[in-house]
Amino acid sequence: MRTRNQLDIYGDFSDFYDLYVGDWLEDLPFYLEYAKQVQTPILEVGAGSGRLTIPLARTGASVIAVDSSSSMLAILRSRLDKEPIEVRERIQLVHSDICSLLLEDRHELIVVPFYTFNYFLTPEIQKSALERFAQHLAPQGRVLIDVFLPLSRIQRCPAEPVLKVDTVDAATGNNVRGWNIYSIDKVRQIEIRRHVFKVTGKDGTVLERDFTTQRRYFYPSELESLFADCGFSVEAAFTGYEKKEADDDSEQLLYLLRQKASG
């Protein structure tokens, strides 16, 4: 088992991330709809390997891509090297923890996609993140936050490993299989995922990787109180990227936030 710097929560996952979700772009049209409405660069928090960053830039949007994971940003940087110069020039990479983020400009759109907010495990970090969003938001700007609530796993956590990836890595020719082993800490509202990957080389050699990540899940009333305490109002709450209205059974929540009017 190999463990990287604990400050890089995606340090171990980065070797597998693009095989895991790198081609998944079901949320891209949703973000494009809002990206087309703004004049300032988009501030993307949790850019990772550029799953959204590069497609957004290809459409003409400018993106400030922020991530706390140096290993994920290294993948994004290598992917950018293969893009035309006009795409590369629209993207600025920022390696920063959200609590330390301090940029000069304000942005009309801040996006926090694909459950990034769920990695803010404590109330202190969550509040600090929202304060940073407010600090970097232009007047009348919006924040889009995508969070998950694994209701089915909370009610009945799978007892057996769940196969999540079974593919051939085009870059190496290796066969990669990966499983998630779930557990739920209902007191702290933490979903714990043990990731087990088995990599079989073309010569038959086998490498196994085993590491754990944690994500905080939120109930809607809890999130809405948190947003309100940090000066935000909820303009809309959706489930799914087709903007369906969220309900009590929604396991994914998309919040569109604005800052409350002062006074």
C-alpha positions in Angstrom: 0.0 0.0 0.0 1.3 3.5 -0.9 0.1 6.7 0.9 1.1 10.1 -0.3 1.1 13.4 1.5 -2.1 13.5 3.6 -2.5 17.2 2.7 -3.2 16.0 -0.9 -6.5 14.2 -0.4 -6.4 13.1 -4.0 -2.7 12.1 -4.0 -3.4 8.4 -4.2 -6.6 8.8 -6.3 -5.0 11.0 -9.0 -3.4 8.0 -10.7 -6.8 6.5 -11.3 -9.1 9.6 -11.5 -9.4 9.9 -15.2 -10.1 6.2 -15.6 -12.7 6.6 -12.9 -14.6 9.7 -14.0 -12.4 11.5 -16.5 -14.7 11.1 -19.5 -17.9 11.9 -17.5 -19.4 15.2 -18.7 -23.1 15.0 -18.0 -22.8 18.2 -16.0 -21.0 20.2 -18.7 -24.2 21.6 -20.4 -25.5 22.8 -17.0 -22.4 24.8 -16.3 -22.2 26.1 -19.9 -25.6 27.6 -19.5 -24.4 29.8 -16.7 -20.9 30.4 -18.1 -22.4 32.0 -21.2 -24.1 34.7 -19.0 -20.9 36.1 -17.4 -18.2 38.5 -18.5 -15.6 37.7 -15.9 -13.5 34.5 -15.7 -15.2 31.6 -14.0 -13.7 30.6 -10.7 -13.7 26.8 -10.6 -13.1 25.4 -7.1 -11.9 21.8 -7.2 -10.8 21.7 -10.8 -8.9 18.5 -10.4 -7.5 17.1 -13.7 -9.5 19.5 -15.8 -12.6 17.4 -16.5 -14.7 20.6 -16.8 -11.9 23.2 -17.0 -10.7 22.3 -20.5 -14.2 21.8 -22.1 -15.3 25.1 -20.7 -12.2 26.9 -22.1 -12.7 25.2 -25.5 -16.1 27.0 -25.7 -14.4 30.4 -25.2 -14.8 30.8 -21.4 -11.9 31.9 -19.2 -11.4 29.8 -16.1 -9.4 30.2 -12.9 -8.9 26.6 -12.0 -8.3 26.1 -8.3 -7.3 22.9 -6.5 -5.5 21.9 -3.3 -4.1 18.7 -4.9 -0.8 19.2 -6.6 -1.0 15.8 -8.2 -4.3 16.5 -9.8 -3.1 19.9 -11.1 -0.1 18.2 -12.6 -2.4 16.0 -14.7 -4.3 19.1 -15.7 -1.1 20.9 -16.7 0.0 17.9 -18.8 -3.4 17.8 -20.5 -3.2 21.6 -21.2 0.1 21.0 -23.0 -1.8 19.2 -25.7 -4.4 21.9 -26.2 -4.2 24.8 -28.8 -2.6 28.0 -27.4 -5.9 29.8 -27.4 -7.4 27.3 -25.0 -4.3 27.3 -22.8 -4.4 31.1 -22.6 -7.9 31.0 -21.2 -6.9 28.9 -18.2 -5.1 30.0 -15.1 -4.0 27.3 -12.6 -4.0 28.1 -8.9 -2.7 25.6 -6.3 -4.4 26.6 -3.1 -6.4 25.3 -0.2 -9.9 26.9 -0.2 -9.3 28.4 3.3 -6.1 30.2 2.0 -7.5 31.3 -1.4 -6.8 35.0 -2.0 -7.2 36.3 -5.5 -7.3 40.0 -6.6 -10.4 39.8 -8.9 -14.0 39.2 -8.2 -16.0 36.7 -10.3 -19.6 36.7 -11.6 -19.7 32.9 -11.4 -18.0 30.5 -8.9 -18.6 26.8 -9.5 -17.9 24.1 -7.0 -18.6 21.0 -9.1 -18.9 17.2 -8.6 -19.1 17.0 -4.8 -16.0 19.1 -4.0 -17.9 20.8 -1.2 -18.4 17.3 0.4 -14.6 17.2 1.0 -14.9 20.1 3.4 -15.3 17.9 6.4 -15.7 20.3 9.3 -18.0 23.2 10.0 -15.0 25.5 10.3 -13.7 24.6 6.8 -17.3 24.8 5.4 -17.8 28.3 6.8 -14.3 29.4 5.7 -15.0 28.2 2.2 -18.2 30.1 2.0 -16.5 33.2 3.3 -13.9 32.9 0.6 -16.6 32.5 -2.0 -18.2 35.7 -0.8 -14.9 37.5 -0.9 -14.3 36.5 -4.5 -17.8 37.0 -5.8 -18.8 40.0 -7.9 -21.9 42.0 -7.0 -25.0 40.1 -8.3 -22.6 37.1 -8.9 -23.7 33.5 -8.4 -22.2 30.4 -6.8 -23.1 26.9 -8.0 -22.5 24.1 -5.5 -23.0 20.4 -6.4 -23.3 18.1 -3.3 -24.4 14.6 -2.7 -26.6 12.9 0.0 -26.2 9.1 -0.2 -29.6 8.2 1.2 -29.6 4.7 0.0 -26.2 3.9 1.5 -27.1 5.6 4.8 -30.2 3.4 5.0 -28.4 0.2 3.9 -24.6 0.4 3.3 -23.4 -2.3 0.9 -21.8 -5.2 2.8 -19.6 -6.2 -0.2 -17.1 -4.3 -2.3 -18.7 -2.4 -5.2 -17.0 -2.6 -8.6 -16.5 0.9 -9.9 -14.1 0.6 -12.8 -13.0 -2.2 -15.1 -11.2 -0.9 -18.1 -7.9 -0.8 -20.0 -5.7 2.2 -19.5 -5.2 3.5 -23.1 -1.9 5.2 -22.0 -0.3 2.0 -20.6 -2.3 -0.9 -21.9 -2.8 -2.1 -18.3 -6.1 -3.5 -17.2 -7.4 -1.6 -14.2 -10.1 -2.8 -11.9 -11.3 -0.8 -8.9 -13.7 -1.4 -6.0 -15.2 0.9 -3.3 -15.8 -0.5 0.1 -18.3 1.8 1.9 -18.9 2.6 5.5 -21.1 5.3 7.0 -20.4 7.3 10.2 -23.9 8.6 10.9 -22.7 10.6 14.0 -20.3 12.7 12.0 -22.2 12.4 8.7 -19.1 11.0 7.0 -19.1 8.6 4.1 -15.9 6.6 4.2 -14.7 5.0 1.0 -11.9 2.5 0.9 -10.6 2.3 -2.6 -9.0 -0.9 -3.8 -7.4 -1.0 -7.3 -5.8 -3.9 -9.0 -3.6 -3.1 -12.0 -2.6 -5.9 -14.3 0.3 -5.2 -16.7 0.6 -6.5 -20.2 3.3 -8.8 -18.9 1.0 -10.2 -16.2 2.5 -8.4 -13.3 -0.1 -7.2 -10.7 0.0 -4.1 -8.6 -2.5 -3.4 -5.9 -3.3 0.0 -4.4 -5.4 0.5 -1.3 -6.4 3.9 0.2 -9.3 5.6 1.9 -11.1 8.9 1.3 -13.8 10.6 3.4 -16.7 12.8 2.3 -19.1 14.8 4.5 -22.8 14.5 3.5 -25.4 17.2 4.2 -29.1 17.3 4.6 -30.9 20.2 2.8 -32.1 22.0 5.9 -28.5 21.9 7.3 -27.0 23.3 4.1 -29.6 26.0 3.8 -28.9 27.2 7.4 -25.2 27.1 6.7 -25.6 29.2 3.5 -27.8 31.7 5.3 -25.4 32.0 8.3 -22.6 32.9 5.8 -24.7 35.5 4.0 -26.1 33.6 1.0 -29.6 33.1 -0.2 -30.7 30.1 -2.2 -32.0 31.2 -5.6 -32.7 27.7 -6.7 -32.2 24.1 -5.7 -32.1 21.3 -8.3 -31.5 17.6 -8.5 -29.8 16.3 -11.7 -28.3 18.5 -14.3 -31.6 19.0 -16.2 -32.7 21.4 -13.4 -35.4 19.2 -11.9 -36.8 20.4 -8.6 -35.1 18.8 -5.6 -37.3 16.8 -3.2 -36.9 14.7 0.0 -35.6 11.7 -2.0 -32.9 13.6 -3.9 -29.4 12.1 -3.5 -27.8 14.9 -5.4 -28.4 18.6 -4.8 -27.4 21.6 -7.0 -27.6 24.9 -5.2 -27.6 28.3 -7.0 -26.6 30.9 -4.5 -26.5 34.7 -4.3 -25.2 37.0 -1.6 -28.0 38.5 0.5 -28.5 42.2 0.0 -26.8 44.2 2.7 -29.0 46.2 5.1 
